[in-house]
Amino acid sequence: MALEYVGLTEINGPLVALAGVSGVFNEEMVEIQSGGKTRLGRVIALEGDKAIVQVFSGTSGLALDDVNTRFTGKAMELPLSTEIMGRIFNGAGQPIDGFGPVYAEESRNVNGSAINPVSRTYPRNYIRTGISSIDTLITLIRGQKLPIFSGSGMAHNKLAAQIVRQARINDVKSDGGEDFGIVFCAMGITYDVADYFRRTFEETGALNHVTMFLNLSNDPIIERILTPRCALTAAEYLAFEKGMHVLVVMTDMTSYAEALREFSSSRGEIPGRKGYPGYLYSDLASLYERAGVIKGRSGSVTQLPILTMPNDDITHPVPDLTGYITEGQIVLDRTLDQTGIYPPVSVLPSLSRLMKDGIGEGYTRADHADVANQLFSSYAKVNDARGLANVIGDEELSETDKLYLEFGKQFEQQFLNQSFTEERTIDQSLDLGWKLLSILPRTELDRMDEKLVEEHLGKATK
């Protein structure tokens, strides 16, 4: 039976300290009773016989005496069953959709752990988002962690909603007993944004295969730190116990990092770069490394974290450290966004490092890699032609450079630009790529196999 302690030693912001404790471990859940109400907290540090506890709902109204504290003997756990599909939870894993509690098959520690590298299987195959720029050029592979780098005020929320609505593991839901689900995790969002996500998923029918975890901007910061851990625990259960391919969409990781910074400051820790704690890298890694495929298990966990770059600075600690841990990035461009291009994917700084092993014959289409390489190469030359045109004028450009300018215009208007309701198959995206490449002289298609050019170019020009 757990011991109950009377009184507190210290109260400091959201933290309380209790001396003279024994048999307590880090991350242990705590129940604090005061004034007939019970507050939850967790142990965040142990200093000899003193435990430092962070109170989820804050310490307002607490006094040093007349407080009873009970250590539960276990870490925070999330009740799990297949019933969580289609349900909406708050950041601490409590149902907020009015359908009552989850009748759990099991409960799991939300802190989890990174997948052991020895037990990993190399990610293969892809997840189709229905968005040409991502599926063709920055393909999302099952088991990959591929972040989206955005900026304040850009359309990343709209893009996240579209990906959740359209994502598939194949052009049909299942082709061999495989099932697909999405875990959507939102941190530090306003009420209207939360309502937008909920309403969009309900109206499109996507909510049936989505598990939502919503942490609002006025919720406690400790809940914000727990939100992605709850989401990933749910994803791991569905993937590795129920054999599903699960896509985890997490927005906004910058809000998470800022909560971690505030949490670190309340503990009196020495700040690191831009005030973030020195362990920001390892903390982010503890989340990102929970993506992957495990040997002997049929499911997979794929992560699509979204983060806003303060002042559009890609060298800011959050995107910088994220780029070191993850396997590529999708970068959104403010200039494209301001010209009305949606989604405003900046192709050249974006990449998917695992793309080459999850596309091609048997996965997407045999010509996928060639089309992607040629589109990248040609669009890079568009920027060169535009720069030259700014110096000498359009009329002085060579005929080839003028064709590159036309290609760039059509590439942005037809290939990158795609309405929120438009969903394209991988065949439609690749065929559109061929059509755009037909604008250029054949001599410029130097990144493609000549047989492929002969086979497809005629079709694209019809």
Buried (B, 14 or more C-beta within 10 A) or exposed (E): EEEEBEBBBEBEEBBBBBBEBEEBEEEBBBBBBBEEEEBBBBBBBBEEEBBBBBBBBBBEEBEEEEBEBBBBEEBBBBBBBBBBBBBBBBBBBBBBEEEEEBEBEEBBBBBBEBBEEEEBBEBBBBBBBBBBBBBBBBBBBBBBBBBBBBBEEBBBBBBBBBBBBBBBBBEEEEEEEBBBBBBBBBBBBEEEBBEBBBEBBEEBEBBEBBBBBBBBEEBBBBBBBBBBBBBBBBBBBBBBBBBBBBBBBBBBBBBBBBBBBBBBBBBEBEEBEEEBBEBBBEBBBBBBBBBBBBEEBBBBBBBBBBBBBBEBEEEBBBBBBBBEBBBBBBBBBBEBBEEEBBBBBBBEEBBBEBBEBBBBEEBBBBBBBBBBBBBBBBBEBBEEBBEBBEEEEEEEBEEEBBBBBBBBEBBBEEBBBBEBEEBBBBEBBBBBBBBBBBBBEEEBBEBBEEEBBEEBBEEBEE
